[in-house]
Amino acid sequence: MDGILQKLASANGDEIEFVNDVKSATGLKGGDEIVTLPPEMTGGHSVKIVWEFKAERDLTQPKILKELAGAIDNRQAKSGVFVLAREPEYEHWASHSFHSGNRLIILVDKDEPDTYLIQFAYLWSRMNAMKDLAANASSLDLEKLQYLFDQAEVTLKDFRNIKTAHTGIETSLGDARRWVGNIENALKAQFAEISSSLNGDDEFEQIVAQINKKKKA
């Protein structure tokens, strides 16, 4: 995750710091990574976004939101993103959900995280952190940004559905090929038996054995 966020921060001109074990001024450690927007965008104000990562299996949304709110307060951030590793316990959860204006929860596969979902969360958190900044409020077209995010959210869902369907098709295709191979071998054996019977040949068992040997090979 840190590598993905590093690339996104670099692409957007942000500063990023991994602070998992670093205490804040309050003496607490809440918040794993801090993204700081460039001062030229914020009129010199300090605008931070906090990210929290967890790979636990017994979390609830209220517990997550409480922890994320604490991290936002602890790191003096404007918005926060909670990244939760997908587990069977969360199979009915949405891939992402917005809460109380400045908090976002996303679920990702810990081995193959959805980089597009992470990028969506990154950009959303930047917009959210900026929109309440009085010095830059006039330079942000919030209505246009919200429209663009709504469209991106729909496209993200479509992409995920297509990707899932594609994986299913590939799996089904592999099963179909194996099934066709088995049927073909059975058909050859049946034809061999028919030919043997028509010819009054007693070598049927040898023919079948040869076919089975080829099938195993």
C-alpha positions in Angstrom: 0.0 0.0 0.0 2.8 2.4 0.9 4.3 2.1 -2.6 1.0 2.8 -4.3 0.4 5.9 -2.2 4.0 7.1 -2.8 3.4 7.0 -6.6 0.1 8.8 -6.2 1.6 11.5 -4.0 4.5 12.0 -6.4 2.1 12.3 -9.4 0.0 14.9 -7.5 2.9 16.9 -6.0 2.0 15.9 -2.5 4.3 15.1 0.4 3.8 11.7 2.1 5.1 10.3 5.4 4.7 6.9 6.9 4.1 7.6 10.6 2.8 4.2 11.9 5.1 4.2 14.9 5.6 8.0 15.2 3.7 9.7 17.9 1.9 13.0 17.2 2.1 16.1 19.4 -0.6 14.5 21.6 1.5 11.5 22.3 -0.7 9.2 20.3 0.0 7.0 17.2 -3.4 7.0 15.5 -2.9 7.3 11.7 -0.5 5.2 9.6 0.3 7.6 6.7 0.0 11.3 6.2 -0.4 13.1 2.9 0.3 16.8 2.9 -1.0 18.9 0.0 1.5 21.4 -1.5 1.3 24.9 0.0 0.9 26.6 -3.4 -2.5 24.8 -3.6 -3.6 25.7 -0.1 -2.5 29.3 0.2 0.2 28.3 2.6 -2.2 26.5 5.0 -1.3 23.0 6.3 -3.7 20.6 4.7 -3.3 17.0 5.6 -5.0 13.7 4.9 -4.6 10.6 7.0 -4.6 7.0 5.9 -5.2 4.1 8.2 -4.5 0.4 7.3 -5.8 -2.7 9.0 -5.8 -6.4 8.2 -8.0 -7.6 11.0 -11.1 -9.9 10.8 -13.2 -8.7 13.7 -13.8 -5.1 12.9 -17.2 -3.4 12.6 -18.0 -0.1 10.7 -18.7 1.8 14.0 -15.3 0.7 15.3 -13.6 1.6 12.1 -15.2 5.1 11.9 -14.3 5.8 15.5 -10.7 4.8 14.9 -10.6 6.9 11.7 -12.1 9.9 13.4 -9.4 9.6 16.1 -6.7 9.4 13.5 -8.0 12.5 11.8 -8.0 14.4 15.0 -4.7 13.0 16.2 -2.9 14.0 12.9 -4.8 17.2 12.5 -6.1 16.1 9.1 -8.9 17.4 7.0 -10.1 14.0 5.8 -9.2 10.3 6.3 -9.2 7.0 4.4 -9.4 3.6 6.1 -8.1 0.8 4.1 -9.3 -2.6 5.2 -8.0 -5.9 3.9 -10.8 -8.0 2.4 -11.7 -11.1 4.4 -14.6 -13.5 4.3 -16.1 -11.7 7.3 -16.5 -8.6 5.1 -17.8 -10.3 1.9 -21.2 -8.4 2.1 -19.5 -5.0 2.6 -19.4 -2.5 -0.3 -16.0 -1.9 -1.9 -16.1 1.6 -0.6 -18.4 3.8 1.6 -18.5 7.5 2.5 -19.2 8.6 6.0 -19.8 11.9 7.8 -18.5 14.0 4.9 -14.7 13.5 5.5 -14.3 9.8 6.0 -14.0 7.0 3.5 -13.7 3.2 4.0 -12.3 1.0 1.2 -11.8 -2.7 1.0 -8.9 -4.2 -1.0 -7.4 -7.5 -1.6 -4.2 -7.6 0.4 -2.3 -9.5 -2.3 -3.7 -7.8 -5.3 -5.1 -4.4 -4.2 -7.3 -2.6 -6.6 -5.1 0.4 -7.6 -8.0 2.2 -9.3 -10.1 2.1 -6.1 -7.1 3.4 -4.2 -6.6 6.2 -6.7 -10.3 7.1 -6.5 -10.0 7.3 -2.7 -6.8 9.3 -2.9 -8.3 11.9 -5.3 -11.6 12.0 -3.3 -9.7 12.7 0.0 -7.8 15.5 -1.7 -11.0 17.2 -2.9 -12.6 16.7 0.5 -9.6 18.2 2.3 -9.6 21.2 -0.1 -13.3 22.0 -0.3 -13.5 23.6 3.2 -10.4 25.7 2.8 -11.7 29.3 2.6 -8.6 30.5 0.8 -9.2 28.2 -2.2 -13.0 27.8 -2.1 -13.4 30.1 -5.1 -10.9 28.2 -7.2 -12.7 24.9 -6.8 -15.7 24.0 -8.9 -17.3 21.7 -6.4 -20.3 20.9 -8.5 -18.2 19.9 -11.4 -15.8 17.8 -9.2 -18.8 16.0 -7.6 -20.2 15.2 -11.0 -16.8 13.9 -12.1 -16.5 11.7 -9.0 -20.0 10.4 -9.5 -19.1 9.4 -13.1 -15.8 7.8 -12.0 -17.6 5.9 -9.3 -20.0 4.4 -11.9 -17.1 3.5 -14.2 -15.2 2.0 -11.4 -18.1 -0.3 -10.6 -18.5 -1.2 -14.3 -14.8 -2.0 -14.5 -14.9 -4.3 -11.5 -18.0 -6.1 -12.8 -16.3 -6.7 -16.2 -13.1 -7.9 -14.6 -15.0 -10.3 -12.4 -17.0 -11.6 -15.4 -13.8 -12.0 -17.4 -12.2 -14.1 -14.7 -15.3 -16.3 -14.6 -15.2 -16.7 -18.4 -11.6 -17.8 -18.3 -12.3 -20.3 -15.6 -15.3 -21.6 -17.5 -13.3 -21.8 -20.7 -10.7 -24.0 -19.0 -13.3 -26.3 -17.6 -15.0 -26.5 -21.0 -11.8 -27.5 -22.7 -11.2 -30.2 -20.2 -14.8 -31.4 -20.6 -14.5 -31.4 -24.4 -11.2 -33.4 -24.1 -12.9 -36.0 -21.9 -15.9 -36.3 -24.2 -13.6 -36.6 -27.2 -11.7 -39.5 -25.6 -14.9 -41.2 -24.7 -16.2 -40.9 -28.2 -13.0 -42.3 -29.6 -13.3 -45.3 -27.3 -16.9 -45.9 -28.3 -16.0 -45.7 -32.0 -13.2 -48.1 -31.4 -15.6 -50.5 -29.7 -18.1 -50.2 -32.6 -15.4 -50.8 -35.2 -14.1 -53.8 -33.2 -17.5 -55.3 -33.0 -18.3 -54.7 -36.7 -15.0 -56.3 -37.7 -15.4 -59.2 -35.3 -12.1 -58.1 -33.8 -11.1 -59.3 -30.3 -8.5 -56.6 -29.8 -10.9 -54.0 -28.5 -9.4 -54.0 -25.0 -6.0 -53.3 -26.4 -7.4 -50.4 -28.5 -9.1 -48.9 -25.4 -5.9 -49.3 -23.4 -3.9 -47.4 -26.1 -6.4 -44.6 -26.1 -6.4 -44.3 -22.3 -2.6 -44.3 -22.4 -2.6 -41.4 -24.8 -5.2 -39.6 -22.7 -2.9 -39.8 -19.6 0.1 -38.7 -21.6 
